[in-house]
Amino acid sequence: MPAIDLDHHRRLLTELEAELMRQVEEPDSSETSVSPDNAIGRLTRMEALQAQQIGEAGKRRLKNRLFNVRRALESIEAGTYGRCVRCGRSVPPGRLEIIPEARVCVSCSGRK
């Protein structure tokens, strides 16, 4: 298996971290609370609440990915980047190109 270019992946992860931080800090129109006093119809209010929940779920996903990116950067420093945390085998370089924060190999990614 080819060696992983740690400098390349460190750059990828650092750029991804900056982009995710920007997105997490970006104000979202769905973050404003939906007041029951607003004179909007029941369906419109339900749609606004649903949009708010979708926005919150999106922020949670971004924060989770940011956490994983930071863990991957720590694993580069620790010398464990590119090793599956479940089985210990190498994570294929192609997988790391697509998902640089990947912590598991393809075989283990399907297991729960």
Summary of the structure (lengths in Angstrom):
residues: 112
radius of gyration: 19.2
end to end distance: 25.9
largest distance: 62.9
contacts: 264
relative contact order: 0.16
helix: 62%
strand: 2%
